């Protein structure tokens, strides 16, 4: 069982000889005591494993495996005066780390000479049967809820199933969490084996071993092949380990000889190292002397650098003074020169413009003069034509005695 949930209680409503009854678990455990025939086995077989998978086959209900007892017999006896009866079985689970509850259950309606009707439900919103969520209603007497009434009362806080397979899958998802339904069915089969009656009379390890063995799934060749291959690999690894041990012993012998050789070489290298240390000490003494000479030379160099910097500063000061003495006349002359150059450019531009204007006026004057001469010539020609016409008209005027001619 998933460690998140723990069985908290089981309950029966209008089932077998029970009216409304609840049995509580203590940390997921329950002990039922009673005389033979008091109903201990029937009570538990009504829940384990029935409530977990919803399977109501007769051989699942009877701990002895017979098919003589059917679920309808727990609701309506052979000589029952009632024509029908509706009952409920439910189991409540509690989450270990909080006060969160989940309830699974089965509703059944038995009618004479008709097939048993069953439905399955889960309440997942924390409501608890018997504590604010009854499976019956009070209408003068206690009336067990019908399938439709239960569905309406659950609403969105759970689910109601018509199929036993869907209910089984829902229980596995909500509580157990097996990856496949085959694994869940194997767990149910194990519970059936452990439910064998009268176990206390022959409580031997061999019996327990037989029950557990019968509940285990048979291994196929595909299941056994990896194990046989692993055993073969283990044998090969053992052979390899023994060969490696022989190799290690041989390597140790070589290692001892190699250690002696290393010690001899180390002695020679140590002698050479000491000689090098002495030579290095002599070299260090020479280096220290050279360092002192270098320090003196660097001090002298710094003094000379200071003198050079002072001389450069004096040279720059004198050059600055020279530029400052020459700056005024030179700047004025350069400024005047630029002004004269600009003035010369302006005069040249003006002269060029004047020349262009003069040329334009001369061309215009020539055109006007030429036009004037043409007009004078035309006027003279016109005058001559008029004089000729007057002369021509003068003779007819005299002949006609036209006195106004002279006046006109």
Secondary structure, DSSP 8 states (H G I E B T S, - for coil): --TTEEEEEEEEEEETTEEEEEEE-BTTB------TTSSHHHHHHTTTTHHHH----HHHHSTT--SS--HHHHHS-TT-S-SEEEEEEEEEEEETTSS-EEEEEEEEEEETTS--EEEEEEE-SS-EETBEE-SEEESSSEEE--HHHHHHHHGGGEEEES-HHHHHHHHIIIII--SSHHHHHHHHHHHHHHT-TTGGGG--HHHHHHHHHHHS----HHHHHHHHHHHHHHHHHHHHHHHHHHHHHHHHHHHHHHHHHHHHHHHHHHHHHHHHHHHHHHHHHHHHHHHHHHHHHHHHHHHHHHHHHHHHHHHHHHHHHHHHHHHHHHHHHHHHHHHHHHHHHHHHHHHHHHHHHHHHHHHHHHHHHHHHHHHHHHHHHHHHHHHHHHHHHHHHHHHHT-THHHH-
